[in-house]
Amino acid sequence: MSNKHFYERSKFSEFKYNTTYHQLLEMTDGEFVEWARLLRKEVTEQWDERGTPPVIGRDEDGIITKFNKLKSNPAKYWEKDLSGDKESLGIIKNFNKDASVVNQFFPTMLKTKISSGKSAEGGLSIYDHFSDPTMEDKFVHIMKRAVKRDSMYSWSRSIVDKKDENSFWNGQGAIDFIKDVHDGKVFNGKYSDLGIWISKVNTRTIENYGTFNQSYIGNKNLYLKSEQVQKLKDDGFLSDTQLSNIDEIVDSWTSEAGTTQTYTYQIRWYEKESGIFPKILQVFRLSCGQPAVNFPALTAKWIYENYTKHIDTDEPLHIYDSSSGWGGRIIGAMSSRKKTHYIGTDPNPDNFLDDLGISRYEYVAKFYNDKCVDDYSDKLTSFFDVKPQGNTYELFQDGSELISNNPKFQKYKGKLDISFTSPPYFNREQYSQDENQSFKAYSEYEDWRDNFLKPTLTTIYEYLKNDRYILWNIADIKIGKSIYYPLEQDSIDILKELGCEYKGKLKMLMTRMVGLDPSKSGIKNAVKHNGKSYKYEPIFVFHKK
């Protein structure tokens, strides 16, 4: 990395192996494998040498531009929940991306190992998929499925029998369309840069095409049967490039267990000059392990301002964040129109800058205060010729279960105006392999609950003023059919035992994933809102009377 303690825009445009989707289709299997391995090496080298993970990123001016938008944003993201859930306090729908640049100040985010098993062992990060030599074959397999076969529909789209969907299609059947493409009757003039390829898919995919996107209900893809594909190939109407993703043209396949899959063949179209980057970055995030996710700064800003409305004071509001995470909540505090003093703690050593003697949280907060003063604040202070002052902060490196032992923190006892955090979900996210991380110190769930969760919540309760709110973003962990960790109910029970009144939960909507209907996927925290199904993160609200 440079002497700046944040990474800037990725240099993927300079990558030797940044190619087009059409060129990938033209590759033999061996050529594609070699390309995937060399691309993997290029991404790793940029990551290790420049400190830049495989994300687009922005330069410093771009970061400042985005940060400058935060203070003027009214953060009105609350909507009424009409699902009939009596426990619900409403919907938070915030898909604003302006604050996502805070991620650039935390370069180890995509190195966070995400565990999906009973123990923390075996957790993998996105970085592991690129740097670990044992993961090379898996990475190549992912690239073949998610990129060349375009399983996420990033570069190509299927032709659906909906005339206004594909302007080059005149309504002819699949066989005639293929023949017209071959004869140059389709992709000419303004469509000359388009091409097609054939995709082998499970028949049920065709039948369920419109289940996620309401606009496709009643429509189907143009498709071919196996014998039709074979004849079109034999007659010279389909090229090797157009069939490069089909290993064998068959009608069905039966596994050793006796399960039979029937196949149909879609026609997919694409732009021949469409580059692999930047769309492949989304493939990395969704297919190469599960990425750590930052808390939306503007949602945090809304929480701070909404749950302190009843406080009448000219003094800065004392905000406590017991797990500072990846900086989203401190930026929410810095961008608040209210005067705030953010108090945060996090023991992750990766987030401490030894050369400066400060944490990354302090670094990004100072960056915001120094460089991101909006016009409104500037006008307030310019008359008096005073430098605009930002909101203040103090950071600690203690674990939240131990911080009450720190004399410097003890001055805040009975002085907190609000506490809001998103704590570790037991061993799900491994922010570092440092022994002070809670999943390391308390490897069994009951031990973690009693010796991390309860002391953390006890400190929050004891340090909070009366008539103040605790907001707690946590979710249960379910692994397979037999392992279940009740983080939600355990948190509620602990705070109620301490004396808090449980008010209910806010439902923070998550971005919808293509092809996933949360209401039909067995997801516990799912809600239907304005005709669409969403997964949500619960934020539990408690009042200290």
N, C-alpha and C positions, 0 to 999 in steps of 0.2 A: 504494500500500500504506500501511497504518498504520505507526506507529513500531515496531510489532512486526515482526520480520523473518521472519514466516511468514504465509501466508494462512490465512483461516478459512473457515467454512462458506459455500458458494455461496448467492447470493440468487436462485436461479432461480425460487423460488416467487413472487417479485415480478415476474417477467418478464411484460410485456404479451402476449407471444406464446407463453406457456406454455398450451397448449390441450389438448383431449382427442383421443384417437385417432379417435373417432367424428366429431368436427368436421372432422378432416383428410379423412376419407372423403367428407364432404359438400361439400368444396371443389371448384370447377371447377379445371381445369388452371392457368388464369391466376391464380386466387386462391391456389393452393398455391405457385406460383412466388414470388408477392409475399410470402407468409408465410415461406417459407424464407429469402428475402433479408433480411427484417426481423429474423427470429430470429438470423441470422448477425451482423447489426449489433449486436443486444443482447448477445450472447455476447462479441463483440470489445470493446464498451464496458466491460463488467464486468472483462474481462481487463486492459485498458489502464488503467482508472481505479482499480480496487480491487486489482489484482495477483492476482485470483482466476481461475485457469483453469477450464474446464468440467469440474469434478469435484465430488463431493459435499462433501468436506472435513469437518472437525470444528472446533468452537470450542476455545479454549485448555484448558478443563476436560476436554473430550473427548480431546484430545491427551495430557494428563497421565494420564488414566484408562488409555488404551491403553499408554502407556510404562510405567506402573506394573506392568503384567502381565508385562513382559519378563523381569525378574530372577527372578521366581518360576517362570517356565516352564523345565522341565528340558531342553527342546530335544532330546528323544529322537526324532529323525527318521530315523535310519538303519535300513534294512531289507535283508535278504539278497536278492541278485540271483540269481534262479533261471533266467535266460535261457541259461546255459551259456557266457557270455562270460568267458574266462579272464583278460582284462585288467581286468575290473570288480572294484572294491573294495566294491561295494554300491550300494544305492539310497538317495537322500535324498528323502524325500517330505514336504515342508513346504508346506502351503497356508494356514498361519496368517496372518491379515491384521492382527494387532495392531500390527506395526511399520510398516505402510504409511503411518502419519501422519507419518513422517520426510519423506515426499515434500513435505509442506506447507512445509518449510524450504528447499526448492529449487524456486522458482517457474518456473525456466527449463527444467525437465525436458521439458515438452510443446512447448517451442520448439526442441528438439534436431532438427536435420535428419538424416534417415535416407536414406542413399544406397543405391540399388539398381543402380547402373551401375558401369562399370569405373573411372570417376573420381569424385571427390567432387562434381563439378558436377551440378546438377540435383536435389540432395537436398531433400526437402520435410519440413517439420514439421507437426504438427497445427495450430499457430498460423498457419502460412502459409495453410492452407485457410480460415481465418477472416479474416485481415487483408489478404492479397494481393488487390488488385482483379481481377487476371487469373484468380483461382481461383473467382470467384463462380458462373459457370455450372457448373463441375465440382461445386461444393458443392451447388447446387440439384439436379443430377442424382443425387448421392449420397443426398440427402434423399428424393428421389422413390423411389429403389430401396430404400434401407435402412429408411426410416421409413414412408412411405405404403403401399408394397408390402410392407413388413415382411419383408424377405428374411432377417432374422436371427431371426424368430419371437419378437420382443420383446414385442409387444402382443397378438398373435393366435396361435391354434393351429389346426391342421388337425383335422378330425374323422376319426378312424381307426376302422376296423371292429373295435373292441375295446370291448365294452360298458361295462366299468368305467372307461374313460378319460373319457367324457363322460356325466355322469349325466342330462342332459336328452335324450339320444338313446335311443329305445326299440327300435332295431334296424331301422328302416325303411330302404329304399333312398334314394339321393341325391335322386331326383326327388320322391318322396313327402315327404322331409324338408323340401325347399324349399317345397312346397305347404303343409305343416303350419305352417312358420314364418310364411308369408304369412297363413294363416288364424288366427293367434294361438293355436295349439295347443301351441307349444313354449316360447316365451319369455314366460311369464306367471308370476305368483306370485313365488317366490324367484329365478326366472330372468328377471325382467322387465327387468333392466339389461343383458342380453346381446344381441348382434347378430351378423350374419353378413356376409361379403363373399366374392366369388368370385375365386380366384387362378388365372391362366393359367401353367402350368408345363410344362417339358419332360417328356415321358412317362417318361424314365428316372429322374426324381426319384421318381416313384411306386414304381418297381420297386426302388429302392435305399433305401426309407424306413427300413428297420431295420438298415442296415449299421453305424451308429454306436452306437445305443442298443439293446443286446441285448434289451430287453423288448419291442421292436416287431417282432422277427423273426417272420415268418409272418402279419403284419397289413399291411393296405393302407389308404390314405386313401379316404374316400368321395369319389368323383369323378364328373364329368359329361363327356360328349362334347360337342364344339362344337355339333352340331345340337340337343342337348338344352338347352344353355344358351340358344341362339337362340330355341327354342320357348317356354321358360319366360319369357324376356324379352317375346316377342311376346304371350303370354297374360297378361301383367301380374303374374306371380309373382315376378319379380326387378326391383328398383328401380334407378334410376340410381346411387344411393349404393352399393348392393351390387355394382354393376358398374363402379365408378369407376376401378378399376385395370386395366381391360381396354380397350385401345385399339381392338382389332378381334377379333371372334370368328371364329377360323379353326381349321381342323383341322391345318394344317401350314404351314411357310414354307421356301422354298428361297433360299439366298444366291446371289450372283453367281458364287461359286466352285463352286456345285453342291451344297453341303451342305444337307441337308434336316433340319429339326427338326419333330417331331410334338408336338402339344400335347394336354394334358388339363386339366381344370378342377377344382381343389380347392374344397371348402367350408371356409372359415376362420371361427372364432368368436372374439369378443372382448368385453371389458367396456366398455360405452358410456361410463362415467365414468372410465376409465383415462387418467390424464394422460400427456403426452408425457415429462415429467420424472418421476423421474430416469433412466428407462431409456434415454433418448436419449443420455445421457452415454457409455454403453457403445458406442453407434453411432459417436459422435465418435472414440473411442479406436481402434476397429477398422476404421473405414471412411475416416476423414480422415487418411490417413498412418499410419505406424507409430510408436507411442509409445516413448520411451525407458523402460527398465524398471530399477527399483532392485533391488539385490541384497538378498535376504531377510535381515534382521538376525539372526533366530533361527538361520538356517543358518550364518551367520558365527560366531555365538556357539558353536554346536556344534563347528565346525571348530577354533576357538581352544582350546576346552576339551578336545576329543578328542585333538588332535595335540600337546598339551603335557602329557599324563598322565604321561609318563616323566620330567618335569623336577621335581626336588625342590629347592624354593627358597622362602624367605620374602619374597624381593624381587619386585616387580611384573614380570610377563612382558612383554618388549619385543616388541610386535606391529608389523610393518611392512606398510603398504598403499601400494604404489607408484602406484596410481591411485584416489584416494579416491572418485571417482564422485559418487553422490547421497546419501552419508551412511549407507547401510545398514550398512556394515561398522564404522564408528565407533560406531554405536548398538549393534551386536552386542558390541563391546568394552566399552562403558560398562555394559551390562546383565549382563556376565559376573560370576558369583560369585567367579571367580578375580581376584586383583589383577592388573590389566593397565595397561600404559602404551602407548597407541596412538600410532604414528608414521605420519603420512600425508603425501602430497604430491599436488598437482594444480595445474596451471598455469591452469585456467579462470578468467579474470578475473570472470566472472559470479558466481562463488562467493566473492567477496571483498566485505566490507561496509566501504566507505570511511569511512562516518561513525563506525564503531566501531573501525576499524583492525584487525579480525580477519576470519577466513574464516567462511563459513557452517558449516563443520565444527566450528570452535571454539564457535560460537554454539549449535548444537544440542546439543553435548556438555555445555556449561555449563548449558543449559536442563534437560537430563536430570539432571545432578548436583544442581542447585538445587531442582528441583521434583518429582523422581520418586524419592524414597527409599522403599523398601518397608518393610513392617513388620519383617521379619527384621533388616535393617540397623539400623533404628531401635532395636530392643531391645538389640542388641549394644552400642550406644554410649550409650544413655540412662542407664545405670547410672553411667557416668563423667561424665555431663553434658557430653559432647563432641558437636559437630555431626557427623552422619554424613558421611563422606568418600567421594566417588565415585572411580572409576578416573580415571587421568590421561591426558594427551594432549599432543602437540606436532605442529603442522602446518607444512608448507612449501608454497611456490608454485612450486617448480622442476619442470621436466619430469623424469620419472624417469630418462631417459637422461643427464641432466646433473647430477643432485642430488649425486653424489659429489664435485663441485667445491665444494660449499657447506661452509665450515668448521664451521658450526653443526650440520650433519648428520654430519660426519665423526666426531663423538664416539661415534656408535653403531657404528662399525666393530668387528666381532667381538663385538657385544653383542646381536644380534637373536635372539629365541627362536623365532619363527615368522614366515614371510612368506606372506601370502595376499592376492590381489587378483583383479580382473576387468579386465584392461587393455583399451585401445581395440582393436576389431576392425578394424585398419587404418583405412580411410576410411568404414566402415559408419555409425558414429554420429559426427556432427559436433557436439560439445558446445558449441562456440562457433566464431566465425569469426576468433578471435585467431590471429595468426601463430605463436604458440608451440605451438599444437595440433599433435600429431605428424603428422596427415594433411596439414597445411599445410606443415610443415617438410620432410616426406619424402613427396612426392606419388606416387612409384613404389613398388610393393610391395617390390622388392629393396632399394631405398634405405631404406625404412621398416624392413625386417627387419634390415639390417646396422647401421643407425645409430640405431634406436630400440629394437627388440626385444632385440637382443643386448646392448647396453650396459646396458639395464634389468635383464636377467637376470644379467649379470655383477656388477653392484652388489649385487643381492640375495644372490648366492652368496658374495661376498667379505665382506659385512657380517654374514652369518649365523654363529652359533656352530656348532661341530661337534655331530653327533648331533641335528640339528634338521630341521624339515620346511619345504618350499616347496609351497604349493598354488596352482595356476594355472588359473583359469577362462577358457578361450578356445575358440573354435570356428572351423572353416574357413568360408571365404566362397566361395559358388558363384553365379555370375551367368550365367544362360542355360545353353547347352550347351558353351561354349568357354572361359569364364574361371573359373579356380579358384585360390584362394590357400590354400596348405597351412599355415595358422597353427598347427594342432595339432602336426603332425609337426616343423615348424621349431622350435617351442618345446621339444619333447622332445629334438631333436638338439642344440640349443644347451646345454641344461642337462646332458645326458649328457657332452658335450665338456668342460664346466666341471668335471666330476667327480661329479655327482649320480647317485644310483641311482634309476632310474625304478621306482616301486612299482605303478603302475596308475592307474585313473581311477574317481572317484565319478560316479554318474549322478544329477544333480539334476533331478527331474521338473518339467516345466512344466505349467501348468493346461491341461487339454484344451479345445479349441475345438469347439463344436457343428458337426457335419457333416464334421469332419476326422479321418480315421483315419491317424495318422502312419505306421503299418506299411504302408499301401497308397499312400502319397503320394510315394514316392521320397525321403523324408527320411533322411539318413545317420544322425543321432543319434536313433534311435527304439528303444524297448524295450517289450516286453509284460510287464506287472506285475499280478499278481492278476487275470488275465483281461482287462485293458484295455490298450490301446496308448497310449503317451505319447511325446511329444518330450522329449528331455532336453538339458540343458547339461552338457558334460563338465567335471569339475574334476580336473586331473592332479596327482598326488601324487609328490613327489620327496624323497629323504632325503640330507642332507649327512652323510656318514659321519665 
